[in-house]
Amino acid sequence: MKQSSLTVGLLASVLSLSVLFSAPAQAKPFSQFIEFSGALSDTGNYASTHGESPAPFYKNRTTNGPVAGELLAARMGFQVKSSNHLVGPAVGTNFAVRDALAGADGPDDLPQQLKAYLEPRGGKADPDAFYFVFNGGNDVILAATAPTPAASDKIINDAVDGLEHGLRTLVKAGAKTIMAPNFIDISVVPALRNTPLAGHARDVSQAYNQKFEAMLARLEGELNIHFIHWDFDAFLKGMIAHGSEFGFSNTLDSCEALKAKGQCDPDHFLYLTETFPTAKVHEFMAQAMAVEVAKRGAN
């Protein structure tokens, strides 16, 4: 059987990644791995104010194992810990909070994550650190379920504006290496697939990604920086289309929803719940993102 380009790319990357990231004696190219993100990256900040997450979630993550950000960090030689900035001074470099929005300014949201990092440093960002800014997904979900098209548009515009402001802030503070992924077409998740909201969710997702990528391109020109892009949307659609090549027997349904029928094996499901992917997907996410980091290192 002819393998898809996604499969070939991921499998071929294993050798290059092992060379780039596996030698412990080699000096790390970055001083720190710092995350500003939401549900797919949180390793405990949300739990610090809302309490422990029950099964099937693993150690206060939104999946059944480690999440993509910490797995990417591990490939790069870092063990990233939750900042715990919601309950005191930051003690780690993962500022992600599960329900964070890019276009709002509540305690959990992107502006406050950045503030928790920058304020104690006098507004200066470590120029040698690797910054992982993976936000906007919660805004897309909120926009898809907004009561009117105008409300959806405002949420998307606010999200992109919030990310633009956050990225500008980081760059002007001294950050030089920033990875900024887009987000998925949320119409494919079990919670929305085959529902009356699916079409609107698809349109909202597309609008967000188009505006997000245009914003990144504009900032690259204005600020003389090159962000590390990663197409999360294309990645997930590739996983759905070629799931069997990655060991997935079910790429459409929630594993937990089929648990009562004895049909839930997270290692072979794309989705753990109606909205969140399994730890196996996070492993592939980390590998795919590491390819983009490796490309930057090779340039």
Summary of the structure (lengths in Angstrom):
residues: 299
radius of gyration: 18.5
end to end distance: 33.7
largest distance: 56.8
contacts: 1021
relative contact order: 0.15
helix: 49%
strand: 8%
